[in-house]
Amino acid sequence: MQQQQLERQTLQSEMAATQLGISKVERDAQQGRAEAAGAMSGRRKERLARDVCAVSLKANQMEALTHTLMHIIGSLRKARKRHLEAAAGMQDKESQMDADSSFLMSSATQALEERP
């Protein structure tokens, strides 16, 4: 009976040692998974930070191009307005020249008719 108790105690101590070993392996595995997840999370954060920087850079470039286009459009509108004003002035000059040429033509015709 003492031998059975001794075997029982030995088995219990071996079982306790095995359970401690198993729990240690489980803790190490959990810790390894946590570290791997943490490393993956860190890499993901770095990748997202790079992506955010790239998108910000592109957004700034687009904004700069938009302002440049706005300035170009504004200058084109001003140039168009000057050309339209010049064209209107040319039309006024044309109508004035038509009136002058009509007057000169009638004066010349009248002078020729009065000439003996």
N, CA and C of each residue as an Amber inpcrd file, in Angstrom:
protein
   348
   0.8100000  -1.1660000   0.0000000   0.0000000   0.0000000   0.0000000
   0.8720000   1.2560000   0.0000000   1.9190000   1.1770000   0.7450000
   2.8210000   2.3160000   0.7710000   3.4370000   2.5180000  -0.6180000
   3.6620000   1.4210000  -1.2630000   4.2500000   1.5220000  -2.5930000
   3.2400000   2.1620000  -3.5540000   1.9920000   1.8320000  -3.4110000
   0.9660000   2.4240000  -4.2530000   0.8490000   3.9160000  -3.9680000
   0.9260000   4.2740000  -2.7050000   0.8660000   5.6930000  -2.3590000
   2.0910000   6.4120000  -2.9220000   3.2220000   5.7510000  -2.8490000
   4.4460000   6.3340000  -3.3790000   4.3290000   6.5020000  -4.8980000
   3.8120000   5.4710000  -5.5690000   3.6070000   5.5590000  -7.0120000
   2.5990000   6.6500000  -7.3420000   1.5670000   6.7020000  -6.5030000
   0.5340000   7.7330000  -6.7040000   1.1440000   9.1170000  -6.5730000
   1.9390000   9.3290000  -5.5450000   2.5940000  10.6150000  -5.3350000
   3.5430000  10.9130000  -6.4940000   4.2540000   9.9150000  -6.9510000
   5.1750000  10.1020000  -8.0720000   4.3980000  10.4790000  -9.3260000
   3.3150000   9.7520000  -9.5680000   2.4900000  10.0620000 -10.7390000
   1.8790000  11.4590000 -10.6350000   1.4400000  11.8250000  -9.4470000
   0.8600000  13.1590000  -9.2550000   1.9080000  14.2370000  -9.4760000
   3.1150000  13.9990000  -8.9670000   4.1690000  14.9990000  -9.1590000
   4.5660000  15.0800000 -10.6310000   4.6330000  13.9060000 -11.3000000
   4.9260000  13.9080000 -12.7340000   3.8080000  14.5960000 -13.5030000
   2.5730000  14.3160000 -13.0920000   1.4230000  14.9450000 -13.7390000
   1.4470000  16.4540000 -13.5210000   1.7680000  16.9000000 -12.3170000
   1.8600000  18.3230000 -12.0210000   2.9690000  18.9650000 -12.8530000
   4.1070000  18.2620000 -12.9530000   5.2260000  18.7850000 -13.7470000
   4.8300000  18.8700000 -15.2180000   4.0980000  17.8380000 -15.6990000
   3.6490000  17.8350000 -17.0880000   2.6520000  18.9650000 -17.3280000
   1.7440000  19.1530000 -16.3720000   0.7760000  20.2450000 -16.4980000
   1.4780000  21.5950000 -16.4950000   2.5020000  21.7430000 -15.6520000
   3.2810000  22.9860000 -15.6520000   3.9740000  23.1780000 -17.0020000
   4.5270000  22.1030000 -17.5400000   5.1730000  22.1740000 -18.8590000
   4.1820000  22.5610000 -19.9420000   3.0020000  21.9430000 -19.8870000
   1.9660000  22.2520000 -20.8810000   1.5250000  23.7020000 -20.7510000
   1.2890000  24.1550000 -19.5370000   0.8520000  25.5420000 -19.3500000
   1.9430000  26.5190000 -19.7840000   3.2060000  26.1420000 -19.5480000
   4.3050000  26.9960000 -19.9940000   4.3380000  27.0650000 -21.5150000
   4.1620000  25.9150000 -22.1780000   4.1350000  25.8910000 -23.6410000
   2.9560000  26.7170000 -24.1540000   1.8020000  26.5890000 -23.5140000
   0.6270000  27.3680000 -23.9220000   0.8820000  28.8560000 -23.7560000
   1.4690000  29.2460000 -22.6150000   1.7860000  30.6670000 -22.3820000
   2.7590000  31.1710000 -23.4250000   3.7990000  30.3590000 -23.7140000
   4.7740000  30.7570000 -24.7250000   4.1190000  30.8870000 -26.0960000
   3.2350000  29.9680000 -26.4130000   2.5370000  30.0260000 -27.7000000
   1.6450000  31.2610000 -27.7660000   0.9280000  31.5330000 -26.6740000
   0.0730000  32.7270000 -26.6400000   0.9110000  33.9890000 -26.7510000
   2.0330000  33.9830000 -26.0330000   2.9110000  35.1450000 -26.0860000
   3.4860000  35.2990000 -27.4960000   3.8600000  34.1910000 -28.1130000
   4.3700000  34.2410000 -29.4850000   3.3210000  34.7460000 -30.4540000
   2.0780000  34.2740000 -30.2790000   1.0000000  34.7670000 -31.1450000
   0.7540000  36.2500000 -30.9110000   0.8040000  36.6660000 -29.6550000
   0.5920000  38.0830000 -29.3330000   1.7140000  38.9250000 -29.9330000
   2.9530000  38.4420000 -29.8300000   4.0660000  39.1860000 -30.4090000
   3.9560000  39.2410000 -31.9260000   3.5560000  38.1220000 -32.5280000
   3.3830000  38.1020000 -33.9860000   2.2670000  39.0540000 -34.4010000
   1.1810000  39.0380000 -33.6430000   0.0700000  39.9480000 -33.9490000
   0.5160000  41.3960000 -33.7640000   1.2980000  41.6360000 -32.7150000
   1.8000000  42.9940000 -32.4890000   2.7290000  43.4400000 -33.6050000
   3.5990000  42.5490000 -34.0570000   4.5030000  42.8820000 -35.1590000
   3.7150000  43.1280000 -36.4380000   2.6980000  42.2910000 -36.6810000
   1.8740000  42.4680000 -37.8770000   1.1190000  43.7950000 -37.7920000
   0.6370000  44.0950000 -36.6250000  -0.0780000  45.3550000 -36.4250000
   0.8610000  46.5400000 -36.6500000   2.0920000  46.4180000 -36.1580000
   3.0710000  47.4870000 -36.3660000   3.3850000  47.6850000 -37.8360000
   3.5860000  46.5800000 -38.5600000   3.8520000  46.6870000 -39.9980000
   2.6550000  47.2880000 -40.7290000   1.4690000  46.8940000 -40.3010000
   0.2580000  47.4340000 -40.9320000   0.1410000  48.9410000 -40.6740000
   0.4610000  49.3660000 -39.4500000   0.4230000  50.7980000 -39.1300000
   1.4250000  51.5630000 -39.9860000   2.6280000  50.9910000 -40.1310000
   3.6400000  51.6490000 -40.9520000   3.1870000  51.7540000 -42.4040000
   2.6020000  50.6730000 -42.9200000   2.1140000  50.6830000 -44.2990000
   1.0030000  51.7150000 -44.4670000   0.0930000  51.7620000 -43.4990000
  -0.9980000  52.7440000 -43.5650000  -0.4480000  54.1630000 -43.4770000
   0.5580000  54.3700000 -42.6440000   1.1640000  55.7040000 -42.5290000
   1.7980000  56.1040000 -43.8640000   2.4840000  55.1570000 -44.5260000
   3.0680000  55.4620000 -45.8390000   1.9740000  55.7710000 -46.8550000
   0.8950000  55.0010000 -46.8130000  -0.2180000  55.2460000 -47.7410000
  -0.8460000  56.6130000 -47.4990000  -0.9960000  56.9740000 -46.2330000
  -1.5690000  58.2880000 -45.8960000  -0.6620000  59.3960000 -46.4090000
   0.6470000  59.2210000 -46.2420000   1.5900000  60.2280000 -46.7370000
   1.5040000  60.3570000 -48.2560000   1.4190000  59.2150000 -48.9370000
   1.3280000  59.2450000 -50.3990000   0.0400000  59.9300000 -50.8560000
  -1.0550000  59.6220000 -50.1990000  -2.3400000  60.2430000 -50.5610000
  -2.3100000  61.7380000 -50.2590000  -1.7120000  62.1130000 -49.1430000
  -1.5990000  63.5370000 -48.8040000  -0.7660000  64.2770000 -49.8370000
   0.3320000  63.6560000 -50.2590000   1.1760000  64.2660000 -51.2780000
   0.4080000  64.4640000 -52.5750000  -0.3280000  63.4450000 -52.9910000
  -1.1190000  63.5590000 -54.2200000  -2.2030000  64.6200000 -54.0740000
  -2.8220000  64.6940000 -52.8970000  -3.8620000  65.7010000 -52.6660000
  -3.2720000  67.1020000 -52.7520000  -2.0820000  67.2870000 -52.1780000
  -1.4330000  68.5990000 -52.2520000  -1.0750000  68.9520000 -53.6880000
  -0.5960000  67.9610000 -54.4480000  -0.2860000  68.2130000 -55.8520000
  -1.5410000  68.5950000 -56.6250000  -2.6370000  67.8820000 -56.3640000
  -3.8950000  68.1890000 -57.0500000  -4.3850000  69.5920000 -56.6850000
  -4.2420000  69.9540000 -55.4290000  -4.6630000  71.2850000 -55.0030000
  -3.8220000  72.3570000 -55.6860000  -2.5030000  72.1360000 -55.7650000
  -1.6300000  73.0950000 -56.4450000  -1.9960000  73.2020000 -57.9190000
  -2.2610000  72.0660000 -58.5650000  -2.6600000  72.0940000 -59.9670000
  -4.0010000  72.7930000 -60.1570000  -4.8990000  72.5950000 -59.2130000
  -6.2010000  73.2630000 -59.2860000  -6.0390000  74.7740000 -59.2190000
  -5.1770000  75.2430000 -58.3080000  -4.9420000  76.6920000 -58.2050000
  -4.2860000  77.2210000 -59.4800000  -3.3570000  76.4570000 -60.0360000
  -2.7170000  76.8660000 -61.2860000  -3.7440000  76.9670000 -62.4030000
  -4.6060000  75.9670000 -62.4970000  -5.6520000  75.9960000 -63.5220000
  -6.6010000  77.1700000 -63.3230000  -6.9190000  77.4650000 -62.0800000
  -7.8050000  78.6120000 -61.8070000  -7.1640000  79.9080000 -62.2920000
  -5.8590000  80.0620000 -62.0630000  -5.1600000  81.2650000 -62.5290000
  -5.1260000  81.3210000 -64.0560000  -4.8800000  80.1830000 -64.6880000
  -4.8540000  80.1410000 -66.1520000  -6.2220000  80.4710000 -66.7200000
  -7.2690000  79.9080000 -66.1330000  -8.6350000  80.1910000 -66.6000000
  -8.9600000  81.6610000 -66.4240000  -8.5620000  82.2380000 -65.2940000
  -8.8050000  83.6620000 -65.0620000  -8.0920000  84.5230000 -66.0950000
  -6.8310000  84.1930000 -66.3880000  -6.1030000  84.9880000 -67.3780000
  -6.7090000  84.8100000 -68.7710000  -7.1770000  83.6030000 -69.0940000
  -7.8370000  83.3890000 -70.3890000  -9.1350000  84.1840000 -70.4900000
  -9.8720000  84.2550000 -69.4000000 -11.1070000  85.0580000 -69.4120000
 -10.7970000  86.5330000 -69.6390000  -9.7400000  87.0280000 -68.9720000
  -9.3470000  88.4330000 -69.1610000  -8.9230000  88.6790000 -70.6020000
  -8.1420000  87.7510000 -71.1710000  -7.6940000  87.9010000 -72.5570000
  -8.8900000  87.8730000 -73.5060000  -9.8400000  86.9770000 -73.2520000
 -11.0410000  86.9120000 -74.0930000 -11.8200000  88.2180000 -74.0210000
 -11.9350000  88.7700000 -72.8270000 -12.6640000  90.0350000 -72.6580000
 -11.9660000  91.1550000 -73.4430000 -10.6190000  91.1900000 -73.3700000
  -9.8860000  92.2160000 -74.1320000 -10.0950000  92.0320000 -75.6280000
 -10.0770000  90.7680000 -76.0970000 -10.2760000  90.5140000 -77.5260000
 -11.6870000  90.8850000 -77.9660000 -12.6710000  90.5740000 -77.1200000
 -14.0520000  90.9590000 -77.4700000 -14.2040000  92.4730000 -77.5130000
 -13.5710000  93.1640000 -76.5640000 -13.6290000  94.6240000 -76.5640000
 -12.9200000  95.1830000 -77.7980000 -11.7870000  94.5550000 -78.1560000
 -11.0740000  95.0080000 -79.3570000 -11.9080000  94.7460000 -80.5980000
 -12.5770000  93.5840000 -80.6490000 -13.4300000  93.2710000 -81.8000000
 -14.5960000  94.2500000 -81.8850000 -15.1700000  94.6020000 -80.7450000
 -16.2660000  95.5820000 -80.7420000 -15.7490000  96.9390000 -81.2100000
 -14.5520000  97.3060000 -80.7690000 -13.9500000  98.5640000 -81.2270000
 -13.6950000  98.5410000 -82.7220000 -13.2630000  97.3940000 -83.2520000
 -13.0280000  97.2750000 -84.6910000 -14.3410000  97.4010000 -85.4640000
 -15.4040000  96.8320000 -84.9030000 -16.7060000  96.9590000 -85.5660000
 -17.1460000  98.4190000 -85.5770000 -16.8930000  99.1140000 -84.4630000
 -17.2250000 100.5430000 -84.4330000 -16.4050000 101.3070000 -85.4720000
 -15.1000000 100.9900000 -85.5810000 -14.2480000 101.6470000 -86.5790000
 -14.7140000 101.3170000 -87.9830000 -15.1250000 100.0660000 -88.2010000
 -15.6080000  99.6540000 -89.5130000 -16.8570000 100.4300000 -89.9000000
 -17.7800000 100.5410000 -88.9700000 -19.0090000 101.2840000 -89.2830000
 -18.6990000 102.7680000 -89.4990000 -17.7370000 103.3110000 -88.7460000
 -17.3400000 104.7100000 -88.9420000 -16.6770000 104.8860000 -90.2960000
 -15.8220000 103.9080000 -90.6860000 -15.1750000 103.9850000 -91.9920000
 -16.1940000 103.8300000 -93.1250000 -17.2010000 102.9580000 -92.9170000
 -18.2600000 102.8290000 -93.9200000 -18.9920000 104.1590000 -94.0920000
 -19.2960000 104.7880000 -92.9820000 -19.9900000 106.0770000 -93.0480000
 -19.1010000 107.1150000 -93.7310000 -17.8050000 107.1220000 -93.3640000
 -16.8830000 108.0830000 -93.9870000 -16.7340000 107.8200000 -95.4820000
 -16.6030000 106.5470000 -95.8630000 -16.4410000 106.2280000 -97.2830000
 -17.7140000 106.5790000 -98.0510000 -18.8710000 106.3580000 -97.4420000
 -20.1320000 106.7480000 -98.1020000 -20.1860000 108.2540000 -98.2920000
 -19.7670000 108.9920000 -97.2570000 -19.7760000 110.4500000 -97.3520000
 -18.7960000 110.9220000 -98.4260000 -17.5890000 110.3140000 -98.4060000
 -16.5890000 110.7130000 -99.3930000 -17.0400000 110.3350000-100.8050000
 -17.6760000 109.1710000-100.9570000 -18.1590000 108.7450000-102.2610000
 -19.2470000 109.6850000-102.7710000 -20.1540000 110.0300000-101.8770000
 -21.2210000 110.9520000-102.3020000 -20.6590000 112.3360000-102.5920000
 -19.6600000 112.7430000-101.8100000 -19.0340000 114.0520000-102.0700000
 -18.3170000 114.0250000-103.4080000 -17.6010000 112.9310000-103.6770000
 -16.8770000 112.8310000-104.9450000 -17.8670000 112.7740000-106.1080000
 -18.9370000 112.0320000-105.9510000 -19.9500000 111.9310000-107.0060000
 -20.5890000 113.2950000-107.2460000 -20.8820000 114.0080000-106.2010000
 -21.4930000 115.3160000-106.3060000 -20.5150000 116.2880000-106.9420000
 -19.2280000 116.1900000-106.5860000 -18.2310000 117.0840000-107.1730000
 -18.0700000 116.8010000-108.6680000 -18.1640000 115.5420000-109.0500000
 -18.0440000 115.2000000-110.4590000 -19.2710000 115.6740000-111.2340000
 -20.4310000 115.6280000-110.6140000 -21.6360000 116.0670000-111.2910000
 -21.6510000 117.5800000-111.4490000 -21.0660000 118.3080000-110.5330000
 -21.0520000 119.7520000-110.6070000 -19.9770000 120.2490000-111.5590000
 -19.0890000 119.4270000-111.8720000 -17.9890000 119.8140000-112.7400000
 -18.5030000 119.9340000-114.1790000 -18.2030000 121.0530000-114.8510000
 -18.7350000 121.2640000-116.1930000 -18.0610000 120.4680000-117.2560000
